[in-house]
């Protein structure tokens, strides 16, 4: 799964979750500047930037996955998501507040539908 951040034609932040059923990877695809990315993540309740990485709130990821169109996640998603968080913790990728660290990849395109 990955979080995609962009601005719509009206300039509003759009934060979406692409490939939500894939709990084997996590990153942020950003079509905005670092300053805008921090503000967009915060405004969406998704997290913030820290030292060049995104710190994402697991509850925000859950919320976006639950809202995915067409029930895009399988019935065992919650278990696989928790396993992803345990893996992240074992690697040292969880912040003290429980946020999970994700790398940021620049993107000029909208996520695939």
Biopython code that builds the backbone (N, CA, C, O; Angstrom):
import numpy as np
from Bio.PDB.StructureBuilder import StructureBuilder

atoms = [
    (1, "UNK", "N", (0.844, -1.174, 0.000)),
    (1, "UNK", "CA", (0.000, 0.000, 0.000)),
    (1, "UNK", "C", (0.883, 1.227, 0.000)),
    (1, "UNK", "O", (2.032, 1.200, 0.440)),
    (2, "UNK", "N", (0.319, 2.285, -0.499)),
    (2, "UNK", "CA", (1.033, 3.539, -0.386)),
    (2, "UNK", "C", (0.044, 4.693, -0.302)),
    (2, "UNK", "O", (-1.067, 4.636, -0.830)),
    (3, "UNK", "N", (0.485, 5.726, 0.373)),
    (3, "UNK", "CA", (-0.294, 6.949, 0.520)),
    (3, "UNK", "C", (0.123, 7.873, -0.618)),
    (3, "UNK", "O", (1.309, 8.131, -0.821)),
    (4, "UNK", "N", (-0.865, 8.366, -1.356)),
    (4, "UNK", "CA", (-0.579, 9.295, -2.448)),
    (4, "UNK", "C", (-1.104, 10.671, -2.050)),
    (4, "UNK", "O", (-2.258, 10.817, -1.646)),
    (5, "UNK", "N", (-0.246, 11.669, -2.168)),
    (5, "UNK", "CA", (-0.607, 13.037, -1.791)),
    (5, "UNK", "C", (-0.417, 13.943, -2.997)),
    (5, "UNK", "O", (0.637, 13.942, -3.633)),
    (6, "UNK", "N", (-1.445, 14.710, -3.299)),
    (6, "UNK", "CA", (-1.390, 15.664, -4.403)),
    (6, "UNK", "C", (-2.371, 16.788, -4.098)),
    (6, "UNK", "O", (-3.116, 16.730, -3.119)),
    (7, "UNK", "N", (-2.363, 17.788, -4.927)),
    (7, "UNK", "CA", (-3.357, 18.869, -4.844)),
    (7, "UNK", "C", (-4.280, 18.720, -6.035)),
    (7, "UNK", "O", (-3.837, 18.413, -7.141)),
    (8, "UNK", "N", (-5.591, 18.943, -5.801)),
    (8, "UNK", "CA", (-6.549, 18.880, -6.912)),
    (8, "UNK", "C", (-6.522, 20.198, -7.680)),
    (8, "UNK", "O", (-5.761, 21.104, -7.340)),
    (9, "UNK", "N", (-7.343, 20.302, -8.705)),
    (9, "UNK", "CA", (-7.336, 21.502, -9.544)),
    (9, "UNK", "C", (-7.719, 22.750, -8.766)),
    (9, "UNK", "O", (-7.373, 23.857, -9.179)),
    (10, "UNK", "N", (-8.418, 22.601, -7.661)),
    (10, "UNK", "CA", (-8.768, 23.741, -6.815)),
    (10, "UNK", "C", (-7.708, 24.054, -5.773)),
    (10, "UNK", "O", (-7.867, 24.986, -4.985)),
    (11, "UNK", "N", (-6.614, 23.272, -5.764)),
    (11, "UNK", "CA", (-5.532, 23.520, -4.817)),
    (11, "UNK", "C", (-5.676, 22.810, -3.485)),
    (11, "UNK", "O", (-4.833, 22.972, -2.603)),
    (12, "UNK", "N", (-6.742, 22.020, -3.327)),
    (12, "UNK", "CA", (-6.952, 21.305, -2.064)),
    (12, "UNK", "C", (-6.108, 20.040, -2.008)),
    (12, "UNK", "O", (-5.887, 19.380, -3.023)),
    (13, "UNK", "N", (-5.641, 19.714, -0.811)),
    (13, "UNK", "CA", (-4.874, 18.486, -0.609)),
    (13, "UNK", "C", (-5.765, 17.273, -0.840)),
    (13, "UNK", "O", (-6.906, 17.227, -0.380)),
    (14, "UNK", "N", (-5.238, 16.310, -1.545)),
    (14, "UNK", "CA", (-5.899, 15.031, -1.749)),
    (14, "UNK", "C", (-4.960, 13.953, -1.213)),
    (14, "UNK", "O", (-3.848, 13.788, -1.715)),
    (15, "UNK", "N", (-5.404, 13.231, -0.205)),
    (15, "UNK", "CA", (-4.614, 12.157, 0.391)),
    (15, "UNK", "C", (-5.409, 10.872, 0.220)),
    (15, "UNK", "O", (-6.500, 10.726, 0.770)),
    (16, "UNK", "N", (-4.854, 9.948, -0.544)),
    (16, "UNK", "CA", (-5.544, 8.690, -0.827)),
    (16, "UNK", "C", (-4.615, 7.517, -0.533)),
    (16, "UNK", "O", (-3.398, 7.675, -0.436)),
    (17, "UNK", "N", (-5.213, 6.351, -0.396)),
    (17, "UNK", "CA", (-4.453, 5.130, -0.178)),
    (17, "UNK", "C", (-4.579, 4.270, -1.421)),
    (17, "UNK", "O", (-5.683, 3.871, -1.791)),
    (18, "UNK", "N", (-3.472, 3.985, -2.061)),
    (18, "UNK", "CA", (-3.452, 3.146, -3.255)),
    (18, "UNK", "C", (-2.986, 1.743, -2.872)),
    (18, "UNK", "O", (-2.187, 1.568, -1.953)),
    (19, "UNK", "N", (-3.494, 0.764, -3.585)),
    (19, "UNK", "CA", (-3.154, -0.634, -3.339)),
    (19, "UNK", "C", (-3.284, -0.991, -1.859)),
    (19, "UNK", "O", (-2.356, -1.551, -1.273)),
    (20, "UNK", "N", (-4.427, -0.672, -1.251)),
    (20, "UNK", "CA", (-4.574, -0.847, 0.197)),
    (20, "UNK", "C", (-4.460, -2.291, 0.679)),
    (20, "UNK", "O", (-4.153, -2.527, 1.847)),
    (21, "UNK", "N", (-4.697, -3.241, -0.188)),
    (21, "UNK", "CA", (-4.644, -4.637, 0.257)),
    (21, "UNK", "C", (-3.218, -5.181, 0.338)),
    (21, "UNK", "O", (-3.006, -6.277, 0.857)),
    (22, "UNK", "N", (-2.245, -4.434, -0.164)),
    (22, "UNK", "CA", (-0.849, -4.873, -0.143)),
    (22, "UNK", "C", (-0.202, -4.421, 1.168)),
    (22, "UNK", "O", (0.214, -3.269, 1.296)),
    (23, "UNK", "N", (-0.121, -5.318, 2.122)),
    (23, "UNK", "CA", (0.470, -5.002, 3.432)),
    (23, "UNK", "C", (1.941, -5.412, 3.505)),
    (23, "UNK", "O", (2.491, -5.551, 4.597)),
    (24, "UNK", "N", (2.576, -5.604, 2.358)),
    (24, "UNK", "CA", (3.980, -6.003, 2.353)),
    (24, "UNK", "C", (4.919, -4.833, 2.113)),
    (24, "UNK", "O", (6.139, -4.989, 2.169)),
    (25, "UNK", "N", (4.357, -3.665, 1.848)),
    (25, "UNK", "CA", (5.192, -2.484, 1.635)),
    (25, "UNK", "C", (4.377, -1.249, 1.988)),
    (25, "UNK", "O", (3.147, -1.266, 1.970)),
    (26, "UNK", "N", (5.092, -0.179, 2.310)),
    (26, "UNK", "CA", (4.427, 1.075, 2.655)),
    (26, "UNK", "C", (5.360, 2.220, 2.295)),
    (26, "UNK", "O", (6.527, 2.230, 2.685)),
    (27, "UNK", "N", (4.838, 3.180, 1.552)),
    (27, "UNK", "CA", (5.574, 4.398, 1.268)),
    (27, "UNK", "C", (4.576, 5.519, 0.973)),
    (27, "UNK", "O", (3.367, 5.300, 0.912)),
    (28, "UNK", "N", (5.112, 6.712, 0.794)),
    (28, "UNK", "CA", (4.305, 7.873, 0.438)),
    (28, "UNK", "C", (4.752, 8.336, -0.941)),
    (28, "UNK", "O", (5.940, 8.553, -1.178)),
    (29, "UNK", "N", (3.804, 8.483, -1.835)),
    (29, "UNK", "CA", (4.042, 9.027, -3.164)),
    (29, "UNK", "C", (3.526, 10.462, -3.134)),
    (29, "UNK", "O", (2.338, 10.697, -2.913)),
    (30, "UNK", "N", (4.418, 11.410, -3.355)),
    (30, "UNK", "CA", (4.040, 12.813, -3.190)),
    (30, "UNK", "C", (4.244, 13.616, -4.460)),
    (30, "UNK", "O", (5.323, 13.621, -5.052)),
    (31, "UNK", "N", (3.178, 14.296, -4.863)),
    (31, "UNK", "CA", (3.233, 15.201, -6.006)),
    (31, "UNK", "C", (3.215, 16.658, -5.535)),
    (31, "UNK", "O", (2.854, 17.560, -6.290)),
    (32, "UNK", "N", (3.612, 16.875, -4.268)),
    (32, "UNK", "CA", (3.662, 18.225, -3.692)),
    (32, "UNK", "C", (5.033, 18.440, -3.054)),
    (32, "UNK", "O", (5.798, 17.493, -2.875)),
    (33, "UNK", "N", (5.332, 19.684, -2.717)),
    (33, "UNK", "CA", (6.602, 19.998, -2.055)),
    (33, "UNK", "C", (6.635, 19.386, -0.654)),
    (33, "UNK", "O", (5.598, 18.987, -0.125)),
    (34, "UNK", "N", (7.814, 19.313, -0.061)),
    (34, "UNK", "CA", (7.946, 18.761, 1.293)),
    (34, "UNK", "C", (7.099, 19.555, 2.291)),
    (34, "UNK", "O", (6.447, 18.971, 3.156)),
    (35, "UNK", "N", (7.110, 20.879, 2.172)),
    (35, "UNK", "CA", (6.306, 21.704, 3.077)),
    (35, "UNK", "C", (4.820, 21.409, 2.892)),
    (35, "UNK", "O", (4.085, 21.271, 3.869)),
    (36, "UNK", "N", (4.385, 21.314, 1.648)),
    (36, "UNK", "CA", (2.983, 20.983, 1.380)),
    (36, "UNK", "C", (2.656, 19.572, 1.864)),
    (36, "UNK", "O", (1.571, 19.324, 2.389)),
    (37, "UNK", "N", (3.595, 18.659, 1.685)),
    (37, "UNK", "CA", (3.360, 17.283, 2.115)),
    (37, "UNK", "C", (3.111, 17.227, 3.610)),
    (37, "UNK", "O", (2.173, 16.567, 4.056)),
    (38, "UNK", "N", (3.936, 17.909, 4.391)),
    (38, "UNK", "CA", (3.752, 17.936, 5.840)),
    (38, "UNK", "C", (2.373, 18.485, 6.194)),
    (38, "UNK", "O", (1.668, 17.913, 7.026)),
    (39, "UNK", "N", (1.993, 19.583, 5.569)),
    (39, "UNK", "CA", (0.691, 20.199, 5.840)),
    (39, "UNK", "C", (-0.468, 19.318, 5.404)),
    (39, "UNK", "O", (-1.470, 19.219, 6.113)),
    (40, "UNK", "N", (-0.345, 18.675, 4.245)),
    (40, "UNK", "CA", (-1.414, 17.798, 3.747)),
    (40, "UNK", "C", (-1.593, 16.579, 4.652)),
    (40, "UNK", "O", (-2.721, 16.204, 4.971)),
    (41, "UNK", "N", (-0.484, 15.960, 5.067)),
    (41, "UNK", "CA", (-0.583, 14.802, 5.966)),
    (41, "UNK", "C", (-1.241, 15.199, 7.283)),
    (41, "UNK", "O", (-2.109, 14.491, 7.794)),
    (42, "UNK", "N", (-0.815, 16.342, 7.830)),
    (42, "UNK", "CA", (-1.381, 16.808, 9.094)),
    (42, "UNK", "C", (-2.868, 17.124, 8.951)),
    (42, "UNK", "O", (-3.669, 16.728, 9.797)),
    (43, "UNK", "N", (-3.239, 17.831, 7.892)),
    (43, "UNK", "CA", (-4.637, 18.211, 7.684)),
    (43, "UNK", "C", (-5.537, 16.992, 7.514)),
    (43, "UNK", "O", (-6.705, 17.020, 7.902)),
    (44, "UNK", "N", (-4.996, 15.927, 6.937)),
    (44, "UNK", "CA", (-5.772, 14.698, 6.724)),
    (44, "UNK", "C", (-5.760, 13.787, 7.945)),
    (44, "UNK", "O", (-6.389, 12.729, 7.933)),
    (45, "UNK", "N", (-5.045, 14.188, 9.004)),
    (45, "UNK", "CA", (-4.949, 13.346, 10.184)),
    (45, "UNK", "C", (-4.108, 12.105, 9.954)),
    (45, "UNK", "O", (-4.268, 11.094, 10.637)),
    (46, "UNK", "N", (-3.202, 12.195, 8.975)),
    (46, "UNK", "CA", (-2.397, 11.031, 8.593)),
    (46, "UNK", "C", (-1.017, 11.010, 9.227)),
    (46, "UNK", "O", (-0.406, 9.946, 9.324)),
    (47, "UNK", "N", (-0.516, 12.148, 9.658)),
    (47, "UNK", "CA", (0.813, 12.160, 10.249)),
    (47, "UNK", "C", (1.567, 13.417, 9.911)),
    (47, "UNK", "O", (0.995, 14.501, 9.800)),
    (48, "UNK", "N", (2.900, 13.246, 9.745)),
    (48, "UNK", "CA", (3.760, 14.403, 9.511)),
    (48, "UNK", "C", (5.070, 13.942, 8.896)),
    (48, "UNK", "O", (5.345, 12.747, 8.795)),
    (49, "UNK", "N", (5.869, 14.914, 8.489)),
    (49, "UNK", "CA", (7.221, 14.627, 8.026)),
    (49, "UNK", "C", (8.193, 14.787, 9.179)),
    (49, "UNK", "O", (8.020, 15.646, 10.044)),
    (50, "UNK", "N", (9.217, 13.946, 9.178)),
    (50, "UNK", "CA", (10.277, 14.058, 10.164)),
    (50, "UNK", "C", (11.563, 13.510, 9.543)),
    (50, "UNK", "O", (11.629, 12.347, 9.146)),
    (51, "UNK", "N", (12.564, 14.351, 9.466)),
    (51, "UNK", "CA", (13.877, 13.955, 8.954)),
    (51, "UNK", "C", (13.781, 13.290, 7.574)),
    (51, "UNK", "O", (14.460, 12.299, 7.304)),
    (52, "UNK", "N", (12.934, 13.848, 6.712)),
    (52, "UNK", "CA", (12.822, 13.353, 5.353)),
    (52, "UNK", "C", (11.938, 12.136, 5.154)),
    (52, "UNK", "O", (11.773, 11.667, 4.028)),
    (53, "UNK", "N", (11.374, 11.626, 6.223)),
    (53, "UNK", "CA", (10.451, 10.491, 6.135)),
    (53, "UNK", "C", (9.070, 10.923, 6.605)),
    (53, "UNK", "O", (8.927, 11.895, 7.346)),
    (54, "UNK", "N", (8.070, 10.194, 6.169)),
    (54, "UNK", "CA", (6.714, 10.425, 6.671)),
    (54, "UNK", "C", (6.513, 9.539, 7.894)),
    (54, "UNK", "O", (6.897, 8.369, 7.894)),
    (55, "UNK", "N", (5.915, 10.099, 8.925)),
    (55, "UNK", "CA", (5.480, 9.317, 10.085)),
    (55, "UNK", "C", (3.962, 9.247, 9.989)),
    (55, "UNK", "O", (3.270, 10.244, 10.191)),
    (56, "UNK", "N", (3.456, 8.063, 9.678)),
    (56, "UNK", "CA", (2.038, 7.875, 9.404)),
    (56, "UNK", "C", (1.327, 7.248, 10.590)),
    (56, "UNK", "O", (1.827, 6.304, 11.203)),
    (57, "UNK", "N", (0.156, 7.783, 10.908)),
    (57, "UNK", "CA", (-0.651, 7.243, 11.998)),
    (57, "UNK", "C", (-1.372, 5.981, 11.509)),
    (57, "UNK", "O", (-2.094, 6.030, 10.513)),
    (58, "UNK", "N", (-1.183, 4.863, 12.195)),
    (58, "UNK", "CA", (-1.868, 3.634, 11.788)),
    (58, "UNK", "C", (-3.385, 3.794, 11.693)),
    (58, "UNK", "O", (-4.013, 3.210, 10.809)),
    (59, "UNK", "N", (-3.980, 4.582, 12.595)),
    (59, "UNK", "CA", (-5.437, 4.749, 12.530)),
    (59, "UNK", "C", (-5.853, 5.480, 11.250)),
    (59, "UNK", "O", (-6.929, 5.216, 10.712)),
    (60, "UNK", "N", (-5.022, 6.383, 10.765)),
    (60, "UNK", "CA", (-5.303, 7.056, 9.505)),
    (60, "UNK", "C", (-5.230, 6.086, 8.329)),
    (60, "UNK", "O", (-6.057, 6.138, 7.418)),
    (61, "UNK", "N", (-4.236, 5.203, 8.357)),
    (61, "UNK", "CA", (-4.130, 4.180, 7.307)),
    (61, "UNK", "C", (-5.344, 3.253, 7.340)),
    (61, "UNK", "O", (-5.889, 2.899, 6.295)),
    (62, "UNK", "N", (-5.768, 2.861, 8.550)),
    (62, "UNK", "CA", (-6.962, 2.013, 8.676)),
    (62, "UNK", "C", (-8.188, 2.711, 8.104)),
    (62, "UNK", "O", (-8.978, 2.113, 7.374)),
    (63, "UNK", "N", (-8.332, 3.994, 8.450)),
    (63, "UNK", "CA", (-9.492, 4.770, 7.983)),
    (63, "UNK", "C", (-9.533, 4.827, 6.456)),
    (63, "UNK", "O", (-10.588, 4.633, 5.851)),
    (64, "UNK", "N", (-8.387, 5.094, 5.839)),
    (64, "UNK", "CA", (-8.348, 5.153, 4.381)),
    (64, "UNK", "C", (-8.604, 3.785, 3.755)),
    (64, "UNK", "O", (-9.266, 3.692, 2.721)),
    (65, "UNK", "N", (-8.089, 2.734, 4.366)),
    (65, "UNK", "CA", (-8.319, 1.385, 3.828)),
    (65, "UNK", "C", (-9.799, 1.017, 3.920)),
    (65, "UNK", "O", (-10.347, 0.421, 2.993)),
    (66, "UNK", "N", (-10.444, 1.366, 5.026)),
    (66, "UNK", "CA", (-11.874, 1.071, 5.191)),
    (66, "UNK", "C", (-12.719, 1.843, 4.192)),
    (66, "UNK", "O", (-13.788, 1.383, 3.792)),
    (67, "UNK", "N", (-12.244, 3.015, 3.788)),
    (67, "UNK", "CA", (-12.992, 3.866, 2.851)),
    (67, "UNK", "C", (-12.653, 3.555, 1.397)),
    (67, "UNK", "O", (-13.199, 4.181, 0.489)),
    (68, "UNK", "N", (-11.760, 2.597, 1.169)),
    (68, "UNK", "CA", (-11.356, 2.282, -0.205)),
    (68, "UNK", "C", (-12.570, 1.864, -1.017)),
    (68, "UNK", "O", (-13.409, 1.100, -0.540)),
    (69, "UNK", "N", (-12.664, 2.361, -2.237)),
    (69, "UNK", "CA", (-13.825, 2.045, -3.065)),
    (69, "UNK", "C", (-13.930, 0.554, -3.375)),
    (69, "UNK", "O", (-12.932, -0.125, -3.617)),
    (70, "UNK", "N", (-15.141, 0.079, -3.359)),
    (70, "UNK", "CA", (-15.407, -1.304, -3.751)),
    (70, "UNK", "C", (-14.888, -2.354, -2.809)),
    (70, "UNK", "O", (-14.665, -3.487, -3.233)),
    (71, "UNK", "N", (-14.679, -2.026, -1.520)),
    (71, "UNK", "CA", (-14.180, -3.017, -0.589)),
    (71, "UNK", "C", (-12.847, -3.582, -1.043)),
    (71, "UNK", "O", (-12.692, -4.796, -1.175)),
    (72, "UNK", "N", (-11.890, -2.706, -1.280)),
    (72, "UNK", "CA", (-10.623, -3.087, -1.895)),
    (72, "UNK", "C", (-9.716, -3.930, -1.012)),
    (72, "UNK", "O", (-8.651, -4.351, -1.465)),
    (73, "UNK", "N", (-10.104, -4.191, 0.236)),
    (73, "UNK", "CA", (-9.251, -5.008, 1.098)),
    (73, "UNK", "C", (-9.943, -6.323, 1.433)),
    (73, "UNK", "O", (-11.165, -6.388, 1.560)),
    (74, "UNK", "N", (-9.141, -7.359, 1.573)),
    (74, "UNK", "CA", (-9.653, -8.695, 1.885)),
    (74, "UNK", "C", (-10.059, -8.780, 3.354)),
    (74, "UNK", "O", (-9.705, -7.923, 4.163)),
    (75, "UNK", "N", (-10.798, -9.816, 3.677)),
    (75, "UNK", "CA", (-11.315, -10.009, 5.035)),
    (75, "UNK", "C", (-10.201, -10.111, 6.074)),
    (75, "UNK", "O", (-10.401, -9.730, 7.228)),
    (76, "UNK", "N", (-9.038, -10.615, 5.686)),
    (76, "UNK", "CA", (-7.938, -10.778, 6.645)),
    (76, "UNK", "C", (-7.020, -9.553, 6.692)),
    (76, "UNK", "O", (-5.926, -9.624, 7.252)),
    (77, "UNK", "N", (-7.452, -8.437, 6.112)),
    (77, "UNK", "CA", (-6.611, -7.245, 6.037)),
    (77, "UNK", "C", (-6.136, -6.787, 7.407)),
    (77, "UNK", "O", (-4.954, -6.487, 7.571)),
    (78, "UNK", "N", (-7.014, -6.723, 8.388)),
    (78, "UNK", "CA", (-6.639, -6.210, 9.711)),
    (78, "UNK", "C", (-5.501, -7.030, 10.314)),
    (78, "UNK", "O", (-4.585, -6.467, 10.913)),
    (79, "UNK", "N", (-5.549, -8.345, 10.162)),
    (79, "UNK", "CA", (-4.476, -9.194, 10.683)),
    (79, "UNK", "C", (-3.159, -8.925, 9.945)),
    (79, "UNK", "O", (-2.103, -8.825, 10.571)),
    (80, "UNK", "N", (-3.225, -8.809, 8.626)),
    (80, "UNK", "CA", (-2.020, -8.542, 7.850)),
    (80, "UNK", "C", (-1.466, -7.153, 8.129)),
    (80, "UNK", "O", (-0.252, -6.954, 8.120)),
    (81, "UNK", "N", (-2.354, -6.191, 8.378)),
    (81, "UNK", "CA", (-1.912, -4.840, 8.717)),
    (81, "UNK", "C", (-1.179, -4.847, 10.056)),
    (81, "UNK", "O", (-0.130, -4.217, 10.195)),
    (82, "UNK", "N", (-1.725, -5.554, 11.038)),
    (82, "UNK", "CA", (-1.063, -5.655, 12.347)),
    (82, "UNK", "C", (0.295, -6.331, 12.217)),
    (82, "UNK", "O", (1.247, -5.940, 12.892)),
    (83, "UNK", "N", (0.394, -7.336, 11.362)),
    (83, "UNK", "CA", (1.676, -8.000, 11.118)),
    (83, "UNK", "C", (2.670, -7.018, 10.499)),
    (83, "UNK", "O", (3.853, -7.041, 10.838)),
    (84, "UNK", "N", (2.201, -6.160, 9.597)),
    (84, "UNK", "CA", (3.065, -5.149, 9.005)),
    (84, "UNK", "C", (3.592, -4.204, 10.091)),
    (84, "UNK", "O", (4.768, -3.840, 10.078)),
    (85, "UNK", "N", (2.730, -3.811, 11.024)),
    (85, "UNK", "CA", (3.164, -2.929, 12.112)),
    (85, "UNK", "C", (4.164, -3.628, 13.030)),
    (85, "UNK", "O", (5.112, -2.996, 13.498)),
    (86, "UNK", "N", (3.969, -4.923, 13.296)),
    (86, "UNK", "CA", (4.933, -5.672, 14.115)),
    (86, "UNK", "C", (6.289, -5.740, 13.408)),
    (86, "UNK", "O", (7.336, -5.589, 14.038)),
    (87, "UNK", "N", (6.256, -5.964, 12.112)),
    (87, "UNK", "CA", (7.494, -5.991, 11.325)),
    (87, "UNK", "C", (8.192, -4.627, 11.403)),
    (87, "UNK", "O", (9.402, -4.555, 11.616)),
    (88, "UNK", "N", (7.432, -3.567, 11.232)),
    (88, "UNK", "CA", (7.994, -2.217, 11.312)),
    (88, "UNK", "C", (8.609, -1.968, 12.688)),
    (88, "UNK", "O", (9.680, -1.369, 12.786)),
    (89, "UNK", "N", (7.953, -2.414, 13.734)),
    (89, "UNK", "CA", (8.483, -2.249, 15.094)),
    (89, "UNK", "C", (9.804, -3.005, 15.242)),
    (89, "UNK", "O", (10.751, -2.485, 15.833)),
    (90, "UNK", "N", (9.875, -4.218, 14.715)),
    (90, "UNK", "CA", (11.092, -5.025, 14.806)),
    (90, "UNK", "C", (12.258, -4.372, 14.069)),
    (90, "UNK", "O", (13.415, -4.555, 14.448)),
    (91, "UNK", "N", (11.959, -3.614, 13.019)),
    (91, "UNK", "CA", (12.983, -2.928, 12.234)),
    (91, "UNK", "C", (13.325, -1.549, 12.796)),
    (91, "UNK", "O", (14.237, -0.889, 12.298)),
    (92, "UNK", "N", (12.600, -1.105, 13.831)),
    (92, "UNK", "CA", (12.849, 0.215, 14.401)),
    (92, "UNK", "C", (12.161, 1.328, 13.651)),
    (92, "UNK", "O", (12.574, 2.485, 13.733)),
    (93, "UNK", "N", (11.103, 0.988, 12.912)),
    (93, "UNK", "CA", (10.404, 1.968, 12.090)),
    (93, "UNK", "C", (9.137, 2.520, 12.738)),
    (93, "UNK", "O", (8.333, 3.164, 12.064)),
    (94, "UNK", "N", (8.948, 2.279, 14.029)),
    (94, "UNK", "CA", (7.810, 2.862, 14.738)),
    (94, "UNK", "C", (8.316, 3.973, 15.647)),
    (94, "UNK", "O", (9.293, 3.791, 16.373)),
    (95, "UNK", "N", (7.657, 5.110, 15.607)),
    (95, "UNK", "CA", (7.984, 6.234, 16.488)),
    (95, "UNK", "C", (7.372, 5.981, 17.858)),
    (95, "UNK", "O", (6.481, 5.142, 17.988)),
    (96, "UNK", "N", (7.834, 6.689, 18.879)),
    (96, "UNK", "CA", (7.270, 6.500, 20.225)),
    (96, "UNK", "C", (5.752, 6.688, 20.296)),
    (96, "UNK", "O", (5.093, 6.090, 21.147)),
    (97, "UNK", "N", (5.200, 7.513, 19.409)),
    (97, "UNK", "CA", (3.741, 7.724, 19.435)),
    (97, "UNK", "C", (2.983, 6.654, 18.647)),
    (97, "UNK", "O", (1.761, 6.731, 18.523)),
    (98, "UNK", "N", (3.697, 5.654, 18.113)),
    (98, "UNK", "CA", (3.047, 4.581, 17.372)),
    (98, "UNK", "C", (2.979, 4.807, 15.875)),
    (98, "UNK", "O", (2.529, 3.931, 15.136)),
    (99, "UNK", "N", (3.419, 5.971, 15.416)),
    (99, "UNK", "CA", (3.431, 6.244, 13.977)),
    (99, "UNK", "C", (4.466, 5.364, 13.299)),
    (99, "UNK", "O", (5.513, 5.057, 13.870)),
    (100, "UNK", "N", (4.161, 4.969, 12.083)),
    (100, "UNK", "CA", (5.068, 4.124, 11.315)),
    (100, "UNK", "C", (5.812, 4.975, 10.285)),
    (100, "UNK", "O", (5.217, 5.796, 9.587)),
    (101, "UNK", "N", (7.119, 4.761, 10.208)),
    (101, "UNK", "CA", (7.954, 5.523, 9.286)),
    (101, "UNK", "C", (7.825, 4.970, 7.877)),
    (101, "UNK", "O", (7.855, 3.758, 7.665)),
    (102, "UNK", "N", (7.682, 5.866, 6.926)),
    (102, "UNK", "CA", (7.593, 5.471, 5.515)),
    (102, "UNK", "C", (8.457, 6.416, 4.691)),
    (102, "UNK", "O", (8.512, 7.616, 4.963)),
    (103, "UNK", "N", (9.122, 5.875, 3.695)),
    (103, "UNK", "CA", (9.918, 6.745, 2.830)),
    (103, "UNK", "C", (8.992, 7.479, 1.859)),
    (103, "UNK", "O", (7.880, 7.039, 1.569)),
    (104, "UNK", "N", (9.488, 8.598, 1.376)),
    (104, "UNK", "CA", (8.716, 9.458, 0.481)),
    (104, "UNK", "C", (9.337, 9.390, -0.907)),
    (104, "UNK", "O", (10.541, 9.584, -1.080)),
    (105, "UNK", "N", (8.492, 9.111, -1.887)),
    (105, "UNK", "CA", (8.911, 9.080, -3.285)),
    (105, "UNK", "C", (8.207, 10.197, -4.039)),
    (105, "UNK", "O", (6.980, 10.285, -3.993)),
    (106, "UNK", "N", (8.946, 11.048, -4.729)),
    (106, "UNK", "CA", (8.301, 12.101, -5.511)),
    (106, "UNK", "C", (7.503, 11.497, -6.671)),
    (106, "UNK", "O", (7.902, 10.495, -7.263)),
    (107, "UNK", "N", (6.387, 12.120, -6.976)),
    (107, "UNK", "CA", (5.547, 11.668, -8.072)),
    (107, "UNK", "C", (4.832, 12.862, -8.678)),
    (107, "UNK", "O", (4.392, 13.765, -7.966)),
    (108, "UNK", "N", (4.723, 12.858, -9.977)),
    (108, "UNK", "CA", (3.979, 13.921, -10.664)),
    (108, "UNK", "C", (2.620, 13.413, -11.121)),
    (108, "UNK", "O", (1.830, 14.169, -11.687)),
    (109, "UNK", "N", (2.349, 12.150, -10.880)),
    (109, "UNK", "CA", (1.129, 11.535, -11.410)),
    (109, "UNK", "C", (0.161, 11.157, -10.298)),
    (109, "UNK", "O", (0.544, 10.982, -9.141)),
    (110, "UNK", "N", (-1.086, 11.039, -10.680)),
    (110, "UNK", "CA", (-2.105, 10.532, -9.770)),
    (110, "UNK", "C", (-1.890, 9.034, -9.595)),
    (110, "UNK", "O", (-1.305, 8.392, -10.468)),
    (111, "UNK", "N", (-2.352, 8.463, -8.483)),
    (111, "UNK", "CA", (-2.184, 7.027, -8.290)),
    (111, "UNK", "C", (-3.035, 6.240, -9.263)),
    (111, "UNK", "O", (-4.036, 6.750, -9.765)),
    (112, "UNK", "N", (-2.651, 5.005, -9.536)),
    (112, "UNK", "CA", (-3.485, 4.191, -10.412)),
    (112, "UNK", "C", (-4.832, 3.924, -9.781)),
    (112, "UNK", "O", (-4.940, 3.813, -8.560)),
    (113, "UNK", "N", (-5.873, 3.820, -10.616)),
    (113, "UNK", "CA", (-7.207, 3.537, -10.057)),
    (113, "UNK", "C", (-7.506, 2.072, -10.041)),
    (113, "UNK", "O", (-8.583, 1.667, -9.603)),
]
sb = StructureBuilder()
sb.init_structure("model")
sb.init_model(0)
sb.init_chain("A")
sb.init_seg("    ")
for serial, (resi, resn, name, xyz) in enumerate(atoms, 1):
    if name == "N":
        sb.init_residue(resn, " ", resi, " ")
    sb.init_atom(name, np.array(xyz, "f"), 0.0, 1.0, " ", f" {name:<3s}", serial, name[0])
structure = sb.get_structure()
